[in-house]
Amino acid sequence: MTEQQKPPFDDDGAGKPGAEGGVAPDQARLETARHADYPLEDELRQGDAAARRESEERAARLAGAGGPVGGGWERDVLEKVLMASLREQRAARRWRIFFRFAGLALLVALFLLVFDFKGDGGISTSGRHTAMVSLDGEIAAGTTASAESINTALQAAFADTNAAGVILKINSPGGSPVQAGIINDEIRRLRKLYPSKPLYVVVEEICASGGYYVAAAADRIYVDKASIVGSIGVLMDGFGFTGLMDKLGVERRLYTSGANKGMLDPFSPEVPRQKEYAQAMLKQIHQQFIDVVKAGRGDRLKEDPDLFSGLFWTGQRSIELGLADGLGNADYVARELFKAEDIVDYTVKENLAERVAKRFGAAAGSAAIKTLMLGSRLQSVQ
């Protein structure tokens, strides 16, 4: 009998079920042959089984069922990570709330500063008092020392029937003769309109040039002994760079449609005829200044050759020259002269909204000009 003809089981029952762990010898031989023919398949099956076991162990750990060795510390690490993430989220939420409240507080503060809740009804006063208007800084249009601001405050002060008198407190080195002249004219008009209400000027540190132009219209002028008073004169200043340009080899090219259009150009040689014209104009404005001072001070002025030369003096010397009437401050005038110790300030003050509007307007204007210039350049390039 050949090998193929042998029965599948030996006579002694070695191939019966239960032998060799319950697997028939022929079946075991077949499995061994199959593994030999397909080794990768067996490895894949083993990998799948290991993956299933690992998945089951992970699910057991997440469910709190423990697991093999090492499951306890892995669970602790996971809990720590989750708690740290939770704390970070809470801290971020607290900071968001804080910044929201801070931003809201800032907006409320800006709102209270920008908007004026006093209304436009003017200053409401009760009882007898002294009205005061402050003129601080350079006298120029568009500032708190402009003719518009000062005259508005003076008109309100004179119109108040409870004001015993008006103090114009000046601390100014001068400025525009036009603005100073407008204030001077308005003071004279108000004094005629309210003849029973005096206006006294109180000088603090300085009252010179245009500042004194304004002060000359007052009934009286009171100073501190160390105040600076005077400078009754007019100036026009500039620079000349022609000598420096010659040394550097720079040539000035100026084209005008009028013979005097380039007058006082600092990069062009000075023309004698134009210089004479400028001197005549300054002399005329100076005479206007002198006439205003003489009209305001009258016989109180002393004869002195330097009085209208542009010099300035201390407050004490200005009294001797008749430019001021005495020593005193605002409290002294209100208490001793007006007999109304309470002082109410009528000065027009620029609020935050106006300052922001001016700054924004200037910035917007500058941006518009730059945009137009850029547009013209682009068109020229195209």
C-alpha positions in Angstrom: 0.0 0.0 0.0 1.4 3.3 -1.0 1.6 6.4 1.2 -1.5 7.9 -0.4 -3.5 4.7 0.3 -2.9 4.6 4.0 -6.0 5.2 6.2 -6.2 8.6 7.8 -6.0 7.0 11.3 -3.6 4.5 12.7 -5.0 1.4 14.3 -3.8 2.5 17.8 -6.1 5.5 17.6 -3.3 8.0 17.6 -5.3 10.2 15.2 -8.4 10.1 17.2 -9.8 13.2 18.7 -8.1 14.1 21.9 -4.6 13.1 20.8 -2.0 15.8 20.7 -4.2 18.3 22.5 -7.4 17.4 20.7 -6.2 18.0 17.2 -5.9 15.2 14.7 -2.4 14.5 13.4 -3.4 15.0 9.8 -5.1 18.3 10.7 -2.0 19.5 12.6 0.1 18.6 9.6 -2.2 20.6 7.4 -2.0 23.6 9.6 1.8 23.4 9.7 1.9 23.2 5.9 -0.5 26.1 5.5 1.6 28.3 7.9 4.7 27.4 5.9 3.0 28.3 2.7 1.4 31.6 4.1 3.6 33.0 6.9 2.3 36.6 6.5 -1.3 35.6 7.0 -0.4 34.2 10.4 1.4 37.4 11.5 -1.6 39.5 10.4 -3.9 37.4 12.4 -1.7 37.8 15.5 -1.5 41.6 14.9 -5.2 41.8 14.7 -5.6 39.9 17.9 -3.1 42.1 19.7 -4.9 45.3 18.5 -8.2 44.0 19.8 -6.7 43.3 23.2 -5.1 46.7 23.3 -8.4 48.3 22.4 -10.3 46.4 25.0 -7.7 47.3 27.7 -7.9 51.1 26.7 -11.7 51.0 26.9 -11.5 49.3 30.3 -9.1 52.0 31.6 -11.3 54.9 30.3 -14.3 53.3 32.0 -12.4 53.2 35.2 -12.1 49.4 35.2 -8.3 49.4 35.6 -6.5 47.1 33.3 -3.2 45.5 33.1 -0.1 46.7 34.8 0.5 50.4 34.3 -3.2 51.4 34.0 -3.2 53.4 37.3 -0.5 55.9 36.5 -1.9 56.4 33.0 -5.2 57.3 34.5 -3.6 59.8 36.9 -1.7 61.5 34.0 -4.9 61.8 32.1 -6.7 63.3 35.0 -3.9 65.9 35.6 -4.0 66.9 31.9 -7.8 67.3 32.0 -7.7 69.4 35.2 -4.9 71.7 33.9 -6.9 72.3 30.7 -10.0 73.1 32.8 -8.0 75.6 35.0 -6.6 77.3 31.9 -10.1 77.7 30.4 -11.4 79.2 33.7 -8.4 81.7 33.9 -9.0 82.7 30.3 -12.7 83.3 31.0 -11.9 85.5 34.0 -9.4 87.6 32.0 -12.0 88.1 29.3 -14.5 89.3 31.8 -12.0 91.7 33.4 -11.0 93.3 30.1 -14.6 93.7 29.1 -15.4 95.6 32.4 -12.2 97.7 32.0 -13.2 98.6 28.4 -16.7 99.5 29.5 -15.3 101.7 32.4 -13.0 103.5 29.9 -15.8 104.2 27.5 -18.0 105.6 30.3 -15.1 107.9 31.5 -14.6 109.1 27.9 -18.3 109.8 27.5 -18.4 111.8 30.7 -15.4 113.9 29.6 -16.4 114.4 26.0 -20.0 115.5 26.5 -20.9 118.6 28.4 -24.0 118.1 30.6 -24.1 121.7 31.8 -26.0 122.8 28.7 -25.8 126.1 26.8 -27.6 128.3 29.3 -24.5 130.1 30.4 -23.3 130.4 33.9 -26.0 130.5 36.5 -25.1 132.5 39.6 -26.9 133.6 42.7 -25.8 136.4 45.0 -23.4 139.2 44.6 -20.0 138.2 43.3 -17.0 139.3 41.2 -16.9 138.1 37.6 -13.5 137.0 36.3 -12.2 136.2 32.8 -8.7 134.8 32.2 -6.5 135.6 29.2 -3.6 133.2 29.2 -1.0 132.6 26.6 -0.5 133.9 23.1 -3.3 136.0 21.7 -4.2 134.3 18.4 -7.2 133.1 16.5 -8.3 129.5 17.3 -7.0 129.5 20.9 -8.6 130.1 24.3 -7.0 133.6 24.1 -8.7 134.5 20.9 -10.9 137.5 20.5 -13.9 135.2 20.1 -13.3 133.4 23.3 -12.4 136.4 25.4 -15.2 138.6 24.1 -17.8 135.9 24.7 -16.7 135.5 28.3 -16.7 139.3 28.8 -20.2 139.7 27.4 -21.5 137.1 29.8 -19.7 138.6 32.8 -21.1 142.1 32.1 -24.6 140.9 31.4 -24.8 139.1 34.8 -26.7 141.5 37.1 -25.2 139.9 40.2 -21.6 140.7 39.1 -20.4 143.7 41.1 -17.4 144.1 38.7 -15.3 142.3 36.2 -11.7 141.2 36.5 -9.7 140.5 33.3 -6.7 138.4 34.5 -3.9 138.6 32.0 -0.8 136.4 31.7 0.3 136.9 28.1 3.4 137.9 26.1 1.3 139.3 23.3 0.3 138.0 19.9 -1.8 139.1 17.0 -2.4 142.9 17.0 -5.7 142.2 15.1 -7.0 139.9 17.8 -5.8 142.3 20.6 -7.5 145.2 18.8 -10.8 143.4 18.6 -10.7 142.6 22.3 -9.8 146.2 23.1 -12.7 147.5 21.0 -15.2 145.1 22.7 -14.0 146.2 26.2 -14.7 149.8 25.3 -18.1 149.0 24.0 -19.1 147.0 27.1 -17.9 149.7 29.4 -20.1 152.2 27.6 -23.0 149.7 27.6 -22.6 149.0 31.4 -21.2 152.3 32.8 -21.8 151.3 36.4 -19.9 148.0 36.2 -16.1 148.5 36.3 -13.5 146.3 34.6 -10.1 146.0 36.2 -7.1 144.2 34.7 -5.0 142.1 37.0 -1.5 141.2 35.7 0.2 138.0 36.8 3.6 137.1 35.4 3.6 139.1 32.1 1.4 141.6 30.2 3.4 142.7 27.2 2.9 143.8 23.7 -0.6 142.6 22.6 -1.4 141.7 26.2 -0.9 145.4 27.2 -2.8 146.4 24.1 -5.8 144.7 25.6 -5.1 145.9 29.2 -5.1 149.6 28.1 -8.8 149.5 27.6 -9.5 148.7 31.3 -10.6 151.2 34.0 -7.6 150.2 36.1 -4.6 147.9 35.9 -3.2 146.1 38.9 0.2 144.3 38.9 2.6 142.4 41.1 5.8 144.2 41.8 7.7 141.6 39.8 5.4 141.4 36.9 6.7 142.2 33.4 4.7 145.1 31.8 5.1 147.1 28.6 6.9 146.2 25.3 4.8 148.8 23.4 6.0 148.1 19.9 5.6 146.0 16.8 8.0 143.6 15.2 8.3 141.6 12.0 11.0 139.0 12.0 12.6 136.5 9.6 15.9 135.1 8.4 18.2 135.6 5.4 20.2 132.7 4.0 21.7 134.3 0.9 25.3 134.4 2.3 25.1 130.7 3.3 23.7 129.8 -0.1 26.5 131.6 -1.9 29.0 129.6 0.2 27.3 126.3 -0.6 26.8 127.2 -4.3 23.0 127.1 -4.0 21.0 129.2 -6.5 17.6 130.6 -5.6 15.0 130.4 -8.5 11.8 132.4 -7.6 9.2 133.3 -10.2 6.5 135.8 -9.4 3.7 137.6 -11.3 4.2 140.8 -9.3 7.2 142.9 -8.6 6.7 142.6 -4.8 5.2 139.1 -4.6 8.4 137.6 -3.3 8.8 140.3 -0.7 10.7 139.2 2.5 11.6 135.9 0.9 14.5 134.6 3.2 16.3 133.0 0.3 16.4 136.1 -1.9 18.5 139.3 -1.4 16.8 142.1 0.5 15.4 144.8 -1.7 15.8 148.3 -0.2 12.4 149.5 -1.5 10.6 146.5 0.0 12.4 147.1 3.3 11.2 150.7 3.4 7.7 149.6 2.8 7.8 147.1 5.6 9.2 149.7 8.0 6.4 152.1 7.0 3.8 149.4 7.7 5.3 148.6 11.1 5.4 152.3 12.0 1.7 152.7 11.2 0.7 149.7 13.4 3.0 151.0 16.1 1.3 154.4 16.0 -2.1 152.6 16.3 -0.7 150.9 19.4 0.5 154.2 20.9 -2.9 155.9 20.3 -4.7 153.0 22.0 -2.5 153.3 25.1 -2.8 157.0 25.3 -6.6 156.8 24.9 -6.8 154.2 27.7 -4.3 155.6 30.1 -4.7 159.3 29.4 -3.0 161.7 31.9 -1.8 158.8 34.0 1.1 158.3 31.6 4.4 159.9 32.5 6.7 161.6 30.0 9.5 159.2 29.2 11.4 158.9 25.9 11.5 155.1 26.2 7.8 154.7 27.0 6.9 153.6 23.5 10.3 152.2 22.4 9.4 148.6 23.0 11.1 148.3 26.4 9.4 146.4 29.2 9.5 147.1 32.9 8.8 145.5 36.3 5.3 145.9 37.8 6.7 148.4 40.3 8.4 150.5 37.6 5.2 150.4 35.4 3.3 152.1 38.2 5.8 154.9 38.3 5.5 155.3 34.5 1.7 155.4 34.7 1.3 152.1 32.8 -0.4 150.5 35.9 -2.4 151.9 38.8 -1.2 149.8 41.8 -0.2 146.5 43.3 -2.8 143.8 43.8 -4.1 140.5 42.8 -7.5 139.1 41.9 -8.5 138.4 45.5 -7.5 141.9 46.6 -9.5 143.5 43.9 -12.6 141.4 44.6 -12.4 141.8 48.4 -11.2 145.4 48.8 -12.3 147.2 45.7 -15.5 145.5 44.4 -16.5 144.4 48.0 -17.6 141.0 46.5 -15.3 138.4 47.8 -16.9 135.5 45.9 -15.2 135.1 42.4 -17.0 133.4 39.6 -14.9 132.4 36.5 -16.6 133.2 33.2 -13.6 132.1 31.0 -14.6 130.0 28.0 -12.7 126.8 28.4 -12.2 124.3 25.5 -13.6 120.9 26.4 -12.2 117.5 25.4 -14.7 117.1 22.6 -13.6 120.3 20.9 -9.9 119.4 21.3 -10.6 115.9 19.8 -12.6 117.5 17.0 -9.8 119.9 16.2 -7.2 117.2 16.2 -9.4 114.9 14.2 -10.1 117.7 11.7 -6.4 118.5 11.3 -5.5 114.9 10.8 -8.4 114.4 8.3 -7.3 117.5 6.4 -3.7 116.3 6.3 -4.8 112.8 5.1 -7.0 114.4 2.4 -4.1 116.5 1.1 -1.8 113.5 1.1 -4.4 111.5 -0.8 -4.9 114.2 -3.4 -1.1 114.5 -3.8 -0.8 110.7 -4.2 -3.6 110.7 -6.7 -2.0 113.5 -8.8 1.3 111.6 -8.8 -0.4 108.4 -9.9 -2.1 110.3 -12.7 1.1 111.8 -13.8 2.8 108.4 -13.9 0.0 107.0 -15.9 
